[in-house]
Amino acid sequence: MARIGVISVSDGRDYVHGGIADFISATEDRLVAALATAGHEVVRGAEPLSDNALASSVARQVAAAGVDLTVLHYAVWAFPHFTMLAAGATPGPLLLLSNIDPVQPGMVGMLAAGGALDQIGRAHTRLWGDPADPELIAAIGVRATAAAAVSGLRGSTFGRFGGRPMGMNTAVANTDQWQRLFGIDVEEIDQWEIVRRAELADATEVKAARQWLEHHAAGVHYDGVKLTPELLERQISSYLAVRELISDWRLDFSGIKGQPELTQYFATMDITEAILNDPYDWNGPKPTHVCATEADMDGALTMQLLKQIAHTPVLFADVRHYHADRDIWDLCNSGQHATWFAARSDEPAENLAKVHLYPEVFFFPAGGASVHHLAAPGQMTLARLTRKDGDYRMQLMLGEFENYDDATNESLMKQSTWEWPHAFARLDARAEDFLSRFGANHIHAVPGDHRATVRAACELLGVTLDEFAR
């Protein structure tokens, strides 16, 4: 969960502050306890702001703790210039929170402070209510989680293996724009490094990994041509090579071009990308590492933001087909969905029991395994950062992944590319609206409804929200 700073603001008259200090403390106690119960780490200001010196020093102390969000708390009337001084010492996002006790004019204090911040253009959000209200605590949590996700982007490094794939303009972003808007650096790495290091991979681990996949997957369908034990081991070696490069270059997230060089002459990166995005491999649990196929920069950026909001793996898919008779979209990509989506279980064996490794199709002459499965059903947040006339927008919608009987699932998957992974998505968007407005061929998803947090993150980033609804 997020780290939240809480600073109460008071009246600057000594005789008034002395009479309300206990009330402020009691109200702050309730707020801090509710936030802690919700799972957040709370950094509390040393004392309420009742003079100029405290306004700056207490705010600096809380900011130094590395909070994701600072809550300025108004239980009483508060001198507005204390807020201004505190804001000047607080570089991160601000939330003004008012008590609703009619005896004490906390709401008046919040409005006076908020108006002063508006006058100087200092961005902030405002909430009001009783700390006993779970909806209020949840709303604070949404903003804090969004702030933590945005903060997590700044200072990170994206590893771009290869260049633009197959003339795909939407996969390439402006690195200066990324630095300015998101604080992200881009490290360019040649795909040759994957090939070179794959040849040096530990043969013992590679063999053990292949046997682990053969044991746990629903099937490894060797055909002796496009999928052999040697080709699968080449893909595993590529995963080990990329993992080593991630460590050496200190990459926070990445993307691999793949097509056409690797897919024609070496092997597909499907195993590499799927397992990097998984929360496990043959060595046990591990942190997920967002890796986008076709080196899709804006796709990877969307995934990294969603990962830091939802704390789960993130789906990467093509918008492959619309089944108009069912109002269902087939989100299908060339073998790259994290295997976690097959069952969304904490146990790798449960997910892999639904995963088949099939020989790659004609698109990829070099061969290798395609990671086939059908994403488990459930509510999903679907999103994508796209650009219109050079400006970023977040295209956002709610959806539902669906599964049917085995015969129907198989029939629907075989209408596109059977060997690839699929997700059958019912989107909260009209097909004609989606196809007319959506700005990319790739889309991304995480389980649950995280739209409120995505909206808050967009507000912090200054990114326009383009939300779909029926």
Secondary structure, 3 states (H helix, E strand, C coil): CCEEEEEEECCCCHHHHHHHHHHHHHHHHHHHHHHHHCCCEEEECCCCECCHHHHHHHHHHHHHCCCCEEEEEECCCCCHHHHHHHHHCCCCCEEEEECCCCCCCHHHHHHHHHHHHHHCCCCCEEEECCCCCHHHHHHHHHHHHHHHHHHHHCCCEEEEECCCCCCCHHHCCCHHHHHHHHCCEEEEECCHHHHHHHCCCCHHHHHHHHHHHHHHCCEECCCCCCCCHHHHHHHHHHHHHHHHHHHHHCCCEEEECCCCHHHHHCCCCHHHHHHHHCCEECCEECCCCCEEECCCHHHHHHHHHHHHHHCCCCEEEEEEEEECCCCEEEEECCCCCCHHHHCCCCCHHHHHCCCEEEECCCCCCCCCEEEECECCCEEEEEEEEEEECCEEEEEEEEEEEECCCHHHHHHHHHCCCCCCCEEEEEECCCHHHHHHHCCCCEEEEEECCCHHHHHHHHHHHCCEEEECCC
